[in-house]
Amino acid sequence: MAQDTPQAVRELLQKMHEERLAFLQAVSSITEEQANAHPGGGWSLKQQLAHLVEAERGYRGWALTAL
């Protein structure tokens, strides 16, 4: 972060929380079948979501360490 002051980090964590809620709302209507599909032989939506969760955990951990 350009300014990793405690306030900036708290604002980042709040924004991450808000975006996570919006994202969960957006994907809440996806069926299990849709989540497990492998379009074009690539990763399924479920696999992509798992990677996003891991990235978020890492980024959140970094932000908490910056506090």
CNS distance restraints for C-alpha pairs under 8 A (distance, minus, plus):
assign (resid   3 and name CA) (resid   8 and name CA) 6.59 0.50 0.50
assign (resid   4 and name CA) (resid   8 and name CA) 5.79 0.50 0.50
assign (resid   4 and name CA) (resid   9 and name CA) 5.94 0.50 0.50
assign (resid   4 and name CA) (resid  66 and name CA) 6.84 0.50 0.50
assign (resid   5 and name CA) (resid   9 and name CA) 6.20 0.50 0.50
assign (resid   5 and name CA) (resid  66 and name CA) 7.96 0.50 0.50
assign (resid   5 and name CA) (resid  67 and name CA) 7.59 0.50 0.50
assign (resid   6 and name CA) (resid  10 and name CA) 6.14 0.50 0.50
assign (resid   6 and name CA) (resid  66 and name CA) 7.35 0.50 0.50
assign (resid   6 and name CA) (resid  67 and name CA) 5.29 0.50 0.50
assign (resid   7 and name CA) (resid  11 and name CA) 6.16 0.50 0.50
assign (resid   8 and name CA) (resid  12 and name CA) 6.15 0.50 0.50
assign (resid   9 and name CA) (resid  13 and name CA) 6.17 0.50 0.50
assign (resid   9 and name CA) (resid  63 and name CA) 6.08 0.50 0.50
assign (resid   9 and name CA) (resid  64 and name CA) 7.69 0.50 0.50
assign (resid   9 and name CA) (resid  66 and name CA) 7.13 0.50 0.50
assign (resid   9 and name CA) (resid  67 and name CA) 6.72 0.50 0.50
assign (resid  10 and name CA) (resid  14 and name CA) 6.12 0.50 0.50
assign (resid  11 and name CA) (resid  15 and name CA) 6.13 0.50 0.50
assign (resid  12 and name CA) (resid  16 and name CA) 6.10 0.50 0.50
assign (resid  12 and name CA) (resid  63 and name CA) 7.91 0.50 0.50
assign (resid  13 and name CA) (resid  17 and name CA) 6.16 0.50 0.50
assign (resid  13 and name CA) (resid  60 and name CA) 7.14 0.50 0.50
assign (resid  13 and name CA) (resid  63 and name CA) 7.27 0.50 0.50
assign (resid  14 and name CA) (resid  18 and name CA) 6.26 0.50 0.50
assign (resid  15 and name CA) (resid  19 and name CA) 6.08 0.50 0.50
assign (resid  16 and name CA) (resid  20 and name CA) 5.98 0.50 0.50
assign (resid  17 and name CA) (resid  21 and name CA) 6.32 0.50 0.50
assign (resid  18 and name CA) (resid  22 and name CA) 6.35 0.50 0.50
assign (resid  19 and name CA) (resid  23 and name CA) 6.01 0.50 0.50
assign (resid  20 and name CA) (resid  24 and name CA) 6.07 0.50 0.50
assign (resid  21 and name CA) (resid  25 and name CA) 6.19 0.50 0.50
assign (resid  22 and name CA) (resid  26 and name CA) 6.24 0.50 0.50
assign (resid  23 and name CA) (resid  27 and name CA) 6.35 0.50 0.50
assign (resid  24 and name CA) (resid  28 and name CA) 5.86 0.50 0.50
assign (resid  25 and name CA) (resid  29 and name CA) 7.97 0.50 0.50
assign (resid  30 and name CA) (resid  34 and name CA) 6.18 0.50 0.50
assign (resid  30 and name CA) (resid  35 and name CA) 6.55 0.50 0.50
assign (resid  31 and name CA) (resid  35 and name CA) 6.16 0.50 0.50
assign (resid  32 and name CA) (resid  36 and name CA) 6.16 0.50 0.50
assign (resid  33 and name CA) (resid  37 and name CA) 6.19 0.50 0.50
assign (resid  34 and name CA) (resid  45 and name CA) 7.41 0.50 0.50
assign (resid  35 and name CA) (resid  44 and name CA) 6.29 0.50 0.50
assign (resid  35 and name CA) (resid  45 and name CA) 4.89 0.50 0.50
assign (resid  35 and name CA) (resid  46 and name CA) 4.98 0.50 0.50
assign (resid  36 and name CA) (resid  44 and name CA) 5.38 0.50 0.50
assign (resid  36 and name CA) (resid  45 and name CA) 6.43 0.50 0.50
assign (resid  36 and name CA) (resid  46 and name CA) 5.99 0.50 0.50
assign (resid  37 and name CA) (resid  44 and name CA) 5.31 0.50 0.50
assign (resid  37 and name CA) (resid  45 and name CA) 7.05 0.50 0.50
assign (resid  38 and name CA) (resid  42 and name CA) 5.42 0.50 0.50
assign (resid  38 and name CA) (resid  43 and name CA) 5.65 0.50 0.50
assign (resid  38 and name CA) (resid  44 and name CA) 4.59 0.50 0.50
assign (resid  38 and name CA) (resid  45 and name CA) 7.64 0.50 0.50
assign (resid  39 and name CA) (resid  43 and name CA) 7.47 0.50 0.50
assign (resid  39 and name CA) (resid  44 and name CA) 7.07 0.50 0.50
assign (resid  43 and name CA) (resid  47 and name CA) 5.96 0.50 0.50
assign (resid  43 and name CA) (resid  48 and name CA) 6.49 0.50 0.50
assign (resid  44 and name CA) (resid  48 and name CA) 6.33 0.50 0.50
assign (resid  45 and name CA) (resid  49 and name CA) 6.08 0.50 0.50
assign (resid  46 and name CA) (resid  50 and name CA) 6.24 0.50 0.50
assign (resid  47 and name CA) (resid  51 and name CA) 6.45 0.50 0.50
assign (resid  48 and name CA) (resid  52 and name CA) 6.37 0.50 0.50
assign (resid  49 and name CA) (resid  53 and name CA) 6.20 0.50 0.50
assign (resid  50 and name CA) (resid  54 and name CA) 6.38 0.50 0.50
assign (resid  51 and name CA) (resid  55 and name CA) 6.20 0.50 0.50
assign (resid  52 and name CA) (resid  56 and name CA) 6.06 0.50 0.50
assign (resid  53 and name CA) (resid  57 and name CA) 6.17 0.50 0.50
assign (resid  54 and name CA) (resid  58 and name CA) 6.30 0.50 0.50
assign (resid  55 and name CA) (resid  59 and name CA) 6.17 0.50 0.50
assign (resid  56 and name CA) (resid  60 and name CA) 5.89 0.50 0.50
assign (resid  57 and name CA) (resid  61 and name CA) 6.00 0.50 0.50
assign (resid  58 and name CA) (resid  62 and name CA) 6.27 0.50 0.50
assign (resid  59 and name CA) (resid  63 and name CA) 6.24 0.50 0.50
assign (resid  60 and name CA) (resid  64 and name CA) 6.13 0.50 0.50
assign (resid  61 and name CA) (resid  65 and name CA) 6.16 0.50 0.50
assign (resid  62 and name CA) (resid  66 and name CA) 6.31 0.50 0.50
assign (resid  63 and name CA) (resid  67 and name CA) 6.71 0.50 0.50
